[in-house]
Amino acid sequence: MARTNKDWLAGLHSDPAVAQDLRTFLVRALSKGFGRQFDPAAREDLIQQSLVVILQRSSSFRGDSQFTTWATSIAVNAALSELRRARHKDVSLHDARVSGEALLQQAEAPQGLHEQDAKRVLHGAIESALTEKQREALYAELGGLSPTVVAERMGTSKGALYKLLHDARKRLRAHFELHGIGLNDLVEAS
C-alpha cells in the first residue's frame, strides 16, 4: 500500500519503519540520478544529511507535491552541492586568483576607451581602491570558485563574503567614476 503525504509526515517522527522506507527510497533516487558519482560511503553521508534536513523541515512541507518528491529534491540539492564543492576541492585561492587576473587581462575594453587605458584603470582601481581581502575574494570568484568555497577558504561566512564583495564593487564603481568612466560604459562592455 502506498503512503499518503499524511502517512509519511505522521510516521516520519514516530515510526522507524517509515524513516527506513524513506531512507531506502532516497538511496534508490540518488543511485539512479547520480550513478557512480558518489561512492557508497559518500552517498550514505548525503542520505543521512538529507534525512536530518527533511526531519527539521517536515513542518514546512505544504503538500504542493508528493512528500517523496519533496524529500528527493532535498537529497538532490545536497548531492549537487557536494559535487560543486568537490569540483573546486583541489583549486587553491591562489590558483583561482591567478585565473581571475588572467580573465581580466583578456576582457574587452568598454566602448570609447583604448584597451590599454581600460586595463590600466581597471587594474589601478583593483590595486588602489580595494583591500587585499577584497582583491583576493574578487579574483577568486572571477577565477571560478563559488561563493561558498571562497568563503570557506577565506575562513568567513557567506554573508560576510557577500558584504565584502558588495563593498568592493562599490569602491570600484567610485574609482571608475572618479576616472570619468560612467556606469553605462561599464554595462555596455559586458
Secondary structure, DSSP 8 states (H G I E B T S, - for coil): ----HHHHHHHHTT-HHHHHHHHHHHHHHHHHHHTTSS-HHHHHHHHHHHHHHHHHHGGG--SSS-HHHHHHHHHHHHHHHHHHHHHTTT--HHHHHHHHHHHHHH----TTS-HHHHHHHHHHHHHHHS-HHHHHHHHHHHTT--HHHHHHHHTS-HHHHHHHHHHHHHHHHHHHHHTT--HHHHHHH-
